[in-house]
Amino acid sequence: MTAANELLQTIHARLAGDAAMTALIGVDGIVDGLAVRRALPCLVIGEVETRAYRTSTEPGEEHFLTIEAWSEANGSRGVQEIAGLVRDLLDDADLVLASHALVSLAHRSTRVRRRPKSRHHVAAMRFRAVTE
């Protein structure tokens, strides 16, 4: 399994295993894509970009990933609450991958916006991870 896939599985497990997150988004609230009639709020595991990243002694990969929090209730405040919890759970987290080592996982940015012509709000969070 690739380091990116292991990273995504571990992130999913961390988020799904948190009681506060489950209270906010529900048991099945983490998805790979937003379906048309998807119940909100939810988290969408979005784009993942992987690049080669070598140190002087170790081969590795650098991963840029996006996680989106979607909500129609409580507007911007609702997605910001979910995004804050995602940051708390993942930023600088000491996650254990099955066959790779996670060197770092860092929150880079969050962008909150309202979808035009809808009541949906989304917070797009960008993370950077390095694996060996």
RAHULIN-V438535 format. One record per residue. N is the residue number from 1. RES is the residue in three letters. OMEGA is omega as a letter, one per 40 degrees, with the letter a starting at -180 (* if undefined). D_FIRST is the distance of its C-alpha to the first C-alpha in whole Angstrom. Layout:
n: (N/N)
res: (RES/RES)
omega: (OMEGA/OMEGA)
d_first: (D_FIRST/D_FIRST)
This chain:
n: (1/2/3/4/5/6/7/8/9/10/11/12/13/14/15/16/17/18/19/20/21/22/23/24/25/26/27/28/29/30/31/32/33/34/35/36/37/38/39/40/41/42/43/44/45/46/47/48/49/50/51/52/53/54/55/56/57/58/59/60/61/62/63/64/65/66/67/68/69/70/71/72/73/74/75/76/77/78/79/80/81/82/83/84/85/86/87/88/89/90/91/92/93/94/95/96/97/98/99/100/101/102/103/104/105/106/107/108/109/110/111/112/113/114/115/116/117/118/119/120/121/122/123/124/125/126/127/128/129/130/131/132)
res: (MET/THR/ALA/ALA/ASN/GLU/LEU/LEU/GLN/THR/ILE/HIS/ALA/ARG/LEU/ALA/GLY/ASP/ALA/ALA/MET/THR/ALA/LEU/ILE/GLY/VAL/ASP/GLY/ILE/VAL/ASP/GLY/LEU/ALA/VAL/ARG/ARG/ALA/LEU/PRO/CYS/LEU/VAL/ILE/GLY/GLU/VAL/GLU/THR/ARG/ALA/TYR/ARG/THR/SER/THR/GLU/PRO/GLY/GLU/GLU/HIS/PHE/LEU/THR/ILE/GLU/ALA/TRP/SER/GLU/ALA/ASN/GLY/SER/ARG/GLY/VAL/GLN/GLU/ILE/ALA/GLY/LEU/VAL/ARG/ASP/LEU/LEU/ASP/ASP/ALA/ASP/LEU/VAL/LEU/ALA/SER/HIS/ALA/LEU/VAL/SER/LEU/ALA/HIS/ARG/SER/THR/ARG/VAL/ARG/ARG/ARG/PRO/LYS/SER/ARG/HIS/HIS/VAL/ALA/ALA/MET/ARG/PHE/ARG/ALA/VAL/THR/GLU)
omega: (a/i/i/i/i/i/a/i/a/i/i/i/i/a/a/a/a/a/i/i/i/i/a/a/a/a/a/a/i/a/i/a/a/i/a/a/a/i/i/e/i/i/i/i/a/a/i/i/a/i/i/a/a/i/i/a/a/i/a/i/i/a/i/a/i/i/a/i/a/i/i/i/i/i/a/a/a/a/i/i/i/a/i/i/i/i/a/a/a/a/a/a/i/a/i/i/a/a/i/i/i/a/i/i/a/i/a/a/i/i/i/i/i/i/i/i/i/i/a/i/i/i/a/a/i/i/i/i/i/i/i/*)
d_first: (0/4/7/8/7/7/10/11/11/13/15/16/16/19/21/21/22/25/28/30/27/27/31/31/28/28/26/24/25/21/20/18/21/25/27/31/32/29/31/31/30/27/24/22/18/19/18/15/16/14/16/16/18/19/22/24/22/19/16/14/14/16/15/18/18/20/21/24/27/29/32/36/38/39/38/37/37/35/32/33/33/29/28/30/28/25/26/27/24/21/23/23/21/20/17/14/11/9/8/9/13/14/18/19/19/22/24/26/28/29/31/33/35/36/36/39/41/39/39/35/34/31/29/27/25/23/21/19/17/16/13/13)
